[in-house]
Amino acid sequence: MIPDGKVVRRPFNRFKPDVTGWWLVPSLELPFYRCGKIYSDWGDNERQTITCGFYLEKGLAPEVAVVYPSKKGRALIMNDRWQWCNFVADCTNGTFLHALKHAAVASGLPVEVHISGGYVDDPALFDPYCEIQKKDHFIFDLQNDYETLKYRCAKRDAMVLKPLNKVKTLSDFSLAIKEFNSDHFLWLNVFIAARFNIPAEVPSNQSGIWSAENIWKHFLINFTPWLK
């Protein structure tokens, strides 16, 4: 899998491991925000599909570190070890967009682009009288020309991801990422995924059912440069 073969499994909810999403993280560090990683979760309420793909977070800029003084707060502040920095550069120069297109072509599967985020407080300074910070979540589908992004749906609770309203192509996506990168306080999650069938009690070699090896070889491997 990942070049040195070292990954750690991390659940989103460790108390409900059978129903929660999971990350495969190329680091033993906790928290693991800085890393590019593999993420999978149930793709529907009936649990007949999973979404699986490349996952990356944008943290908070060093310029706002004074507002996040606790140990947990400092963990949200980016430095040059965060993979986000390389991701922004490679969106701008086209390297990441090329990898995304190649993943779609090689797998032959529809590719989904999920972008979610909002503003966050210092986790250690919880105030029960403060309003819980809201988030937005947009989903786009990459079309068969491997350039057009078709808007599918959005949850606009925070109204902070407005640049995504203009996204119609991968080039637009790249411009939006660059714009988000300039917002020092914005936390962002990017998830590039495909959907895989997993009917119960069906052999993995049946048509339409992908093995873990094939998911890696024909889809996830394209994101290897950012899985670190």
C-alpha positions as CSV (number, residue, x, y, z in Angstrom):
1,M,0.0,0.0,0.0
2,I,1.6,3.2,1.2
3,P,5.3,3.3,0.3
4,D,6.8,2.2,3.6
5,G,3.8,0.0,4.4
6,K,3.1,1.6,7.8
7,V,-0.5,2.7,8.5
8,V,-2.5,2.9,11.6
9,R,-6.3,2.3,11.8
10,R,-8.2,5.1,13.5
11,P,-12.0,5.1,14.0
12,F,-14.1,8.3,14.0
13,N,-16.0,6.9,17.0
14,R,-14.0,4.3,19.0
15,F,-17.1,3.4,21.0
16,K,-19.0,2.3,17.9
17,P,-16.4,0.8,15.6
18,D,-18.8,-1.3,13.6
19,V,-20.9,1.7,12.4
20,T,-18.4,4.6,12.3
21,G,-16.0,5.8,9.6
22,W,-12.3,4.7,9.7
23,W,-9.1,6.4,8.7
24,L,-5.9,4.6,7.6
25,V,-3.2,7.0,8.8
26,P,0.5,6.9,7.7
27,S,1.7,8.0,11.2
28,L,1.5,7.0,14.9
29,E,0.9,10.6,15.9
30,L,-2.2,11.8,17.7
31,P,-3.9,13.8,16.6
32,F,-3.3,13.1,13.0
33,Y,-4.8,16.2,11.3
34,R,-1.6,17.0,9.5
35,C,-1.5,13.8,7.4
36,G,-3.1,12.9,4.1
37,K,-4.9,9.6,4.7
38,I,-7.4,7.1,3.5
39,Y,-10.9,7.3,4.8
40,S,-13.9,5.0,4.4
41,D,-17.5,5.2,5.7
42,W,-20.9,3.7,5.0
43,G,-22.2,5.2,1.8
44,D,-25.9,4.8,2.6
45,N,-28.3,4.1,5.4
46,E,-28.8,0.4,4.3
47,R,-25.0,-0.2,4.4
48,Q,-24.9,-1.7,1.0
49,T,-22.1,0.6,-0.2
50,I,-19.0,2.3,1.3
51,T,-17.4,5.5,0.2
52,C,-13.6,5.2,0.2
53,G,-10.9,7.6,-0.8
54,F,-8.3,10.3,0.0
55,Y,-8.9,12.6,3.0
56,L,-7.1,15.8,4.0
57,E,-7.7,18.6,6.4
58,K,-6.8,22.3,6.4
59,G,-5.9,23.5,9.8
60,L,-5.7,27.0,11.2
61,A,-2.9,29.4,10.2
62,P,0.0,30.2,12.5
63,E,-1.1,33.8,12.6
64,V,-4.1,32.9,14.8
65,A,-2.2,30.7,17.3
66,V,-2.7,33.2,20.1
67,V,-6.4,32.5,20.0
68,Y,-5.9,28.8,20.6
69,P,-3.6,28.7,23.7
70,S,-4.4,25.2,25.0
71,K,-2.5,22.0,24.0
72,K,-5.6,20.8,22.1
73,G,-5.9,24.2,20.5
74,R,-2.3,24.3,19.4
75,A,-2.9,20.9,17.7
76,L,-5.2,22.7,15.2
77,I,-2.4,25.1,14.1
78,M,-0.7,24.2,10.8
79,N,3.1,24.1,10.3
80,D,5.2,23.0,7.4
81,R,4.7,19.3,8.2
82,W,1.0,19.5,7.3
83,Q,0.3,17.8,4.0
84,W,-2.2,20.6,3.3
85,C,0.6,22.9,2.2
86,N,1.7,20.5,-0.5
87,F,-1.9,19.9,-1.5
88,V,-2.5,23.6,-2.2
89,A,0.6,23.9,-4.2
90,D,-0.2,20.8,-6.3
91,C,-3.8,21.9,-6.9
92,T,-2.4,25.2,-8.2
93,N,0.2,23.5,-10.5
94,G,-2.3,20.8,-11.6
95,T,-0.4,17.8,-10.2
96,F,-3.2,16.8,-7.8
97,L,-6.0,17.5,-10.4
98,H,-4.1,15.2,-12.8
99,A,-4.0,12.4,-10.2
100,L,-7.7,12.8,-9.5
101,K,-8.5,12.5,-13.1
102,H,-6.3,9.4,-13.5
103,A,-8.0,7.8,-10.5
104,A,-11.4,8.3,-12.2
105,V,-10.1,6.9,-15.5
106,A,-8.2,3.9,-14.0
107,S,-11.1,2.9,-11.7
108,G,-13.9,3.5,-14.2
109,L,-16.0,4.6,-11.2
110,P,-17.8,7.9,-10.6
111,V,-15.7,10.1,-8.3
112,E,-17.3,12.2,-5.6
113,V,-15.7,15.4,-4.2
114,H,-16.8,16.2,-0.7
115,I,-15.8,19.5,0.9
116,S,-16.9,20.4,4.4
117,G,-15.8,22.9,7.0
118,G,-16.4,25.9,9.2
119,Y,-14.9,27.9,12.1
120,V,-13.8,26.1,15.2
121,D,-13.2,27.1,18.8
122,D,-10.3,26.0,21.1
123,P,-11.5,22.5,22.1
124,A,-10.2,23.0,25.7
125,L,-12.1,26.2,26.2
126,F,-15.6,24.9,25.9
127,D,-18.3,27.3,27.0
128,P,-21.7,25.7,27.5
129,Y,-23.4,29.1,26.9
130,C,-21.8,29.6,23.5
131,E,-23.5,28.6,20.3
132,I,-22.1,25.4,18.8
133,Q,-20.1,26.3,15.6
134,K,-21.9,25.2,12.5
135,K,-20.4,23.6,9.4
136,D,-21.1,23.4,5.6
137,H,-20.8,20.3,3.5
138,F,-20.8,20.3,-0.4
139,I,-20.8,17.3,-2.6
140,F,-19.8,17.4,-6.3
141,D,-19.7,14.6,-8.9
142,L,-16.9,14.4,-11.5
143,Q,-18.4,14.0,-14.9
144,N,-17.3,11.8,-17.8
145,D,-15.2,14.6,-19.4
146,Y,-13.0,14.4,-16.2
147,E,-13.1,18.2,-15.9
148,T,-16.7,19.2,-15.1
149,L,-17.9,19.0,-11.5
150,K,-21.7,18.7,-11.2
151,Y,-23.1,20.0,-8.0
152,R,-25.1,17.3,-6.2
153,C,-26.2,18.7,-2.8
154,A,-25.1,20.9,0.1
155,K,-25.7,21.5,3.7
156,R,-25.2,25.2,4.3
157,D,-25.5,25.6,8.0
158,A,-22.5,28.0,8.5
159,M,-22.6,29.8,5.1
160,V,-18.8,30.1,5.1
161,L,-18.0,28.0,2.0
162,K,-19.6,30.4,-0.5
163,P,-16.7,30.1,-3.1
164,L,-18.1,26.6,-3.8
165,N,-21.2,28.1,-5.2
166,K,-19.2,29.0,-8.3
167,V,-17.4,25.6,-8.7
168,K,-18.3,24.0,-12.0
169,T,-14.9,22.5,-13.1
170,L,-11.7,21.1,-11.5
171,S,-10.1,24.4,-12.3
172,D,-12.7,26.2,-10.3
173,F,-12.1,23.7,-7.5
174,S,-8.4,24.6,-7.5
175,L,-9.3,28.3,-7.3
176,A,-11.6,27.7,-4.4
177,I,-9.0,25.7,-2.5
178,K,-6.5,28.6,-3.0
179,E,-9.2,31.1,-1.7
180,F,-9.9,28.9,1.4
181,N,-6.2,28.7,2.1
182,S,-6.1,32.4,2.7
183,D,-8.8,32.2,5.5
184,H,-6.7,31.8,8.6
185,F,-9.6,30.7,10.9
186,L,-11.2,28.3,8.5
187,W,-11.1,24.5,9.1
188,L,-11.6,22.5,6.0
189,N,-12.0,18.8,5.1
190,V,-11.5,17.5,1.6
191,F,-12.6,14.0,0.7
192,I,-12.1,12.5,-2.8
193,A,-14.0,9.3,-2.9
194,A,-15.6,6.5,-4.9
195,R,-18.5,4.3,-3.9
196,F,-18.1,0.6,-3.7
197,N,-20.8,-2.2,-3.4
198,I,-20.6,-4.5,-0.4
199,P,-23.7,-6.7,-0.4
200,A,-23.8,-9.1,2.6
201,E,-22.7,-12.7,2.0
202,V,-21.6,-12.1,-1.6
203,P,-18.2,-13.4,-2.7
204,S,-15.6,-10.7,-3.3
205,N,-14.9,-12.1,-6.8
206,Q,-18.5,-11.5,-8.0
207,S,-18.9,-8.9,-10.7
208,G,-19.3,-5.4,-9.3
209,I,-17.7,-6.2,-6.0
210,W,-14.2,-4.8,-5.5
211,S,-11.6,-6.4,-3.3
212,A,-9.4,-4.2,-1.0
213,E,-6.5,-4.9,-3.3
214,N,-8.3,-3.7,-6.4
215,I,-9.5,-0.6,-4.6
216,W,-5.9,0.2,-3.8
217,K,-4.5,-0.7,-7.2
218,H,-7.1,1.0,-9.4
219,F,-8.1,4.0,-7.3
220,L,-6.3,4.9,-4.0
221,I,-2.8,4.4,-5.4
222,N,-3.1,7.6,-7.4
223,F,-3.1,9.6,-4.2
224,T,0.1,8.1,-2.8
225,P,2.2,11.3,-3.1
226,W,-0.1,13.0,-0.5
227,L,-0.5,10.0,1.8
228,K,2.0,11.1,4.3
